[in-house]
Amino acid sequence: MFYFPAATAILWVVILETSPDAWLAQLTGGHETIIALIKASGLGLAAILAIRQGVRWDRFNPAFAFAAMFLIGLVHGLYPGLTPLASLRSLIGSAAPFLFSFVRLPPRLIAGVLRAVMWGPLCATTAGALLALAGLGHVYVLEQGTLRLCAAGEPAVLAGFALVGVYAALLESLTTPTLGKTLLVGANLLIILLTGARMPLLLAGVDILAVLLLQRRLLLLAAAGVLGGAAVLAAKALTFIRMVGLTELGEATNLSNRNLIWPYFEKAIIASPLFGWGVGAGKVIVPVTSLLEALLGTNAAHNEYLRIGAEGGLFGLSLLVVLLGFWVARGTSPMPPPQRWLMRLIFIGFALHSSTDNTLIATTGSVFFLWASCIFARAENGTTPTA
């Protein structure tokens, strides 16, 4: 790891995207432990890069917001059932995805991470197929009569990785549009479609449309319109695809039972609206032994505004949003206009996605913010290719 940080970073991304916290946990148990080990290895990688490449000051880093929420939580008082040690572990896990912005990232590592992000979902799908052949997993899950691609992990997580893959390939295609990058965009978009994840599909479609309009690719726009029209006409035969199946059932806009868990977080916010209940409170607001957790299979909010509001109150949520905004503005300001415009559009989409999913605490967040840190570092170094 110390002597080959670029190769280690690529390997770390691929490991994250193959979701060992899902398939390995089925064999050995310890889901939370596996996630902790993966994030700890990322911290180790960041520490090695700091030693080898040096550190940099990142005054708008969102990790500062989590540190502030942690300290305020200790003073104000933690949510019943949340210990200081558990809050500290949550702080480390929450801040970890942003720590790569505090180190100087070498060009070779940046290039490797960008490739790994674009190819990672295909590697995950291949790994899932191999595990299924070995009898250690399944490629698809059945939900409401539709098939959802999950590969080695969960459909929503795979869709999150594929969405970052779409972002990365689109951004690179603005500088050097090639057939390979176009195919990578298409492959990752297809993976999102097969997972049945609705918000990632919407965000990917908006960004692809934006780039096609920016590049005036009229033929591709026309082809997309033809494919969309053909899909509508063939809807009756495509109900095995979740998006089509939910549309046919009139449930394309349902919240997948998220509305059942949100009132618990709203109640916690009302009880401490200004400063919340400390980092990590989101893990104990709905006990893992509750009937609701058994029904939904999770006790996570799937809404980062509610989770952060419960953990840091209005102060913590506002601080995080402001720091993220300044962080993105500062990171994108040296970029050429087309890339800057697309990167900011991507983060607007991230803000929307955060209202319906665990975008900050899931493993997809680690990949997304490592990729963003690489893009910002490349821009700061003046090595971003001109569109």
Backbone hydrogen bonds, N-H to C=O, Kabsch-Sander energy under -0.5 kcal/mol:
donor,donor_aa,acceptor,acceptor_aa,energy
8,T,4,F,-2.2
9,A,5,P,-2.4
10,I,6,A,-2.0
11,L,7,A,-2.5
12,W,8,T,-2.6
13,V,9,A,-2.1
14,V,10,I,-2.3
15,I,11,L,-2.7
16,L,12,W,-2.5
17,E,13,V,-2.4
18,T,14,V,-1.5
19,S,16,L,-1.3
22,A,19,S,-1.8
23,W,19,S,-1.7
23,W,152,A,-0.6
24,L,20,P,-1.0
25,A,20,P,-1.0
26,Q,22,A,-1.2
27,L,23,W,-0.7
27,L,24,L,-0.7
28,T,24,L,-2.6
29,G,25,A,-2.0
34,I,30,G,-2.4
35,I,31,H,-2.0
36,A,32,E,-2.4
37,L,33,T,-2.3
38,I,34,I,-2.2
39,K,35,I,-2.6
40,A,36,A,-2.5
41,S,37,L,-2.1
42,G,38,I,-1.5
43,L,39,K,-2.1
44,G,40,A,-2.3
45,L,41,S,-2.2
46,A,42,G,-2.4
47,A,43,L,-2.4
48,I,44,G,-2.3
49,L,45,L,-2.4
50,A,46,A,-2.1
51,I,47,A,-2.0
52,R,48,I,-2.7
53,Q,49,L,-3.2
54,G,49,L,-0.8
54,G,50,A,-0.9
56,R,102,F,-2.6
61,N,58,D,-1.8
64,F,61,N,-1.9
65,A,62,P,-1.1
66,F,62,P,-1.1
67,A,63,A,-2.0
68,A,64,F,-2.3
69,M,65,A,-2.3
70,F,66,F,-2.2
71,L,67,A,-2.2
72,I,68,A,-2.5
73,G,69,M,-2.2
74,L,70,F,-1.8
75,V,71,L,-1.7
76,H,72,I,-3.5
77,G,73,G,-2.7
79,Y,277,W,-1.6
82,L,79,Y,-2.8
83,T,81,G,-0.6
87,S,83,T,-2.4
88,L,84,P,-2.2
89,R,85,L,-2.3
90,S,86,A,-2.0
91,L,87,S,-2.1
92,I,88,L,-2.3
93,G,89,R,-2.4
94,S,90,S,-2.5
95,A,91,L,-2.6
96,A,92,I,-2.0
98,F,95,A,-1.7
99,L,95,A,-0.6
99,L,96,A,-1.4
101,S,98,F,-1.5
102,F,99,L,-1.8
103,V,100,F,-0.9
104,R,54,G,-2.1
105,L,103,V,-0.7
110,I,106,P,-2.2
111,A,107,P,-2.6
112,G,108,R,-2.1
113,V,109,L,-2.7
114,L,110,I,-2.4
115,R,111,A,-1.9
116,A,112,G,-2.5
117,V,113,V,-2.6
118,M,114,L,-1.7
119,W,115,R,-2.4
120,G,116,A,-2.1
122,L,119,W,-0.5
123,C,119,W,-2.0
124,A,120,G,-2.7
125,T,121,P,-2.2
126,T,122,L,-2.2
127,A,123,C,-2.7
128,G,124,A,-2.5
129,A,125,T,-2.0
130,L,126,T,-2.2
131,L,127,A,-2.5
132,A,128,G,-2.2
133,L,129,A,-2.2
134,A,130,L,-1.6
135,G,132,A,-1.4
136,L,131,L,-3.2
137,G,131,L,-0.6
141,V,148,R,-2.1
143,E,141,V,-0.5
143,E,146,T,-2.9
146,T,143,E,-1.8
147,L,240,F,-2.5
148,R,141,V,-2.6
149,L,194,L,-2.5
150,C,139,V,-3.3
151,A,139,V,-1.8
153,G,150,C,-2.3
158,L,154,E,-2.6
159,A,155,P,-2.4
160,G,156,A,-1.8
161,F,157,V,-2.1
162,A,158,L,-2.5
163,L,159,A,-2.3
164,V,160,G,-1.7
165,G,161,F,-2.0
166,V,162,A,-2.3
167,Y,163,L,-2.4
168,A,164,V,-2.7
169,A,165,G,-2.4
170,L,166,V,-2.6
171,L,167,Y,-2.6
172,E,168,A,-2.2
173,S,169,A,-2.0
174,L,170,L,-1.0
174,L,171,L,-0.5
175,T,172,E,-1.1
176,T,172,E,-2.2
182,T,178,T,-2.0
183,L,179,L,-2.5
184,L,180,G,-1.9
185,V,181,K,-2.2
186,G,182,T,-2.3
187,A,183,L,-2.8
188,N,184,L,-2.4
189,L,185,V,-2.2
190,L,186,G,-2.3
191,I,187,A,-2.0
192,I,188,N,-2.1
193,L,189,L,-2.3
194,L,190,L,-2.4
195,T,191,I,-1.6
196,G,192,I,-1.0
196,G,193,L,-0.6
197,A,192,I,-0.9
198,R,196,G,-0.6
201,L,197,A,-1.2
202,L,198,R,-2.3
203,L,199,M,-2.7
204,A,200,P,-2.6
205,G,201,L,-2.3
206,V,202,L,-2.3
207,D,203,L,-2.3
208,I,204,A,-2.5
209,L,205,G,-2.4
210,A,206,V,-2.3
211,V,207,D,-2.3
212,L,208,I,-2.5
213,L,209,L,-2.3
214,L,210,A,-2.4
215,Q,211,V,-2.6
216,R,212,L,-0.5
216,R,213,L,-0.6
217,R,212,L,-2.4
218,L,216,R,-1.7
221,L,217,R,-2.1
222,A,218,L,-2.5
223,A,219,L,-2.5
224,A,220,L,-2.5
225,G,221,L,-2.1
226,V,222,A,-2.3
227,L,223,A,-2.6
228,G,224,A,-2.4
229,G,225,G,-2.4
230,A,226,V,-2.5
231,A,227,L,-2.2
232,V,228,G,-1.8
233,L,229,G,-2.1
234,A,230,A,-1.9
235,A,232,V,-1.2
237,A,234,A,-1.3
238,L,234,A,-0.6
238,L,235,A,-1.5
241,I,238,L,-2.0
242,R,147,L,-0.7
245,G,241,I,-3.0
246,L,242,R,-3.0
247,T,243,M,-1.6
248,E,244,V,-2.5
249,L,245,G,-1.6
250,G,246,L,-0.5
250,G,247,T,-1.0
251,E,246,L,-3.2
252,A,246,L,-0.6
254,N,251,E,-1.4
258,R,255,L,-2.0
260,L,257,N,-1.5
261,I,257,N,-0.5
261,I,258,R,-1.3
262,W,258,R,-1.8
264,Y,261,I,-0.9
265,F,261,I,-1.0
266,E,262,W,-2.4
267,K,263,P,-2.3
268,A,264,Y,-1.6
269,I,265,F,-2.2
270,I,266,E,-2.3
271,A,267,K,-1.7
272,S,268,A,-1.1
272,S,269,I,-0.6
276,G,272,S,-1.4
277,W,310,A,-2.0
278,G,275,F,-0.5
278,G,311,E,-2.2
281,A,278,G,-1.9
283,K,280,G,-1.7
284,V,281,A,-1.7
285,I,281,A,-1.5
290,S,287,P,-1.7
294,A,290,S,-1.6
295,L,291,L,-2.2
296,L,292,L,-2.7
297,G,293,E,-2.5
304,E,354,S,-2.9
304,E,357,D,-0.7
305,Y,354,S,-0.5
307,R,303,N,-2.3
308,I,304,E,-2.8
309,G,305,Y,-1.8
310,A,306,L,-2.1
311,E,307,R,-2.1
312,G,308,I,-3.5
313,G,308,I,-0.5
313,G,309,G,-1.2
314,L,273,P,-2.8
315,F,274,L,-2.3
316,G,312,G,-2.6
317,L,313,G,-2.5
318,S,314,L,-2.3
319,L,315,F,-2.6
320,L,316,G,-2.3
321,V,317,L,-2.4
322,V,318,S,-2.6
323,L,319,L,-2.6
324,L,320,L,-2.6
325,G,321,V,-2.3
326,F,322,V,-2.5
327,W,323,L,-2.9
328,V,324,L,-2.5
329,A,325,G,-2.4
330,R,326,F,-2.8
331,G,327,W,-2.4
332,T,328,V,-2.3
333,S,329,A,-1.2
335,M,332,T,-1.6
340,R,336,P,-2.6
341,W,337,P,-2.7
342,L,338,P,-2.2
343,M,339,Q,-2.9
344,R,340,R,-2.1
345,L,341,W,-1.7
346,I,342,L,-2.4
347,F,343,M,-1.8
348,I,344,R,-1.7
349,G,345,L,-2.2
350,F,346,I,-2.1
351,A,347,F,-2.0
352,L,348,I,-1.7
353,H,349,G,-2.9
354,S,350,F,-1.9
355,S,352,L,-1.5
356,T,353,H,-1.8
357,D,353,H,-0.6
359,T,357,D,-1.5
362,A,358,N,-1.1
365,G,362,A,-1.3
366,S,362,A,-0.7
367,V,363,T,-1.4
368,F,364,T,-2.6
369,F,365,G,-2.6
370,L,366,S,-1.6
371,W,367,V,-2.5
372,A,368,F,-2.4
373,S,369,F,-2.3
374,C,370,L,-2.1
375,I,371,W,-2.3
376,F,372,A,-2.6
377,A,373,S,-2.4
378,R,374,C,-2.4
379,A,375,I,-1.9
380,E,376,F,-2.5
381,N,377,A,-2.3
382,G,379,A,-0.8
383,T,378,R,-2.4
384,T,378,R,-0.6
